[in-house]
Amino acid sequence: MIRTSRTRRATIKARTRTTRAQARIRRNGVGTLATHCMAVGLSIREARIVAGTLRKNAAKAGVTGAPGISYAKNIKAHDCTRYTPREVAAIAVIYRPRRPAYKAAAARLTLAA
């Protein structure tokens, strides 16, 4: 495949992932921490990393979230916790990342509320 085509397809894929995550949060009012991270532009892998750290900081912030069940295509359903944008902003204030990409994401998560 031509390199420029690969780059364009990756850009469109990332933009689509971000837009869908934003729409899901807007439609439901809540989302998992990984969904909130994807909504501010992180890749799936980076979103999982940041969400794990945010999950640890949720207890420090005193945020509980709403319990829910996550369904995937052919994967068994599993429990999850969904948060409002305001709750995620409260957690993101405590979050102190080191990587520049994560710092930018934390700033966008704080401003999303």
C-alpha positions, 0 to 999 in steps of 0.5 A, a space after each residue: 500500500 502507498 505510504 500516503 494512503 496508509 497515513 490518510 486511512 490512519 488519520 480517518 480511523 483516529 478521527 472516526 474513533 474520537 467522534 464516535 466516543 464523543 457521540 456515545 458520551 453525548 448520547 448517554 450522558 456517561 461513559 467509561 474512563 477509556 471512552 472519555 480518553 478516546 473522546 479527547 483523541 487518544 488511541 485505544 492503547 493509550 486510552 487504556 493506560 490513562 484510564 487505569 491511572 484515572 481509575 486509581 485516582 477516582 478513589 482519591 477524588 471521592 468519585 464513585 461513578 455508575 455501575 454498568 455492564 459492558 457488552 462486546 461482539 462475541 466477548 462475555 459481558 463484564 462489569 464496568 463503571 461509567 462516569 459523567 464528564 464532570 466526574 472525569 474532570 474531577 479525577 483528571 485534576 488529580 492526575 499528574 502524567 509525565 508524557 506530553 501526550 497524556 498531559 494534553 489529554 488530561 488538560 482536555 479531560 479537565 476542560 470537557 466538563 
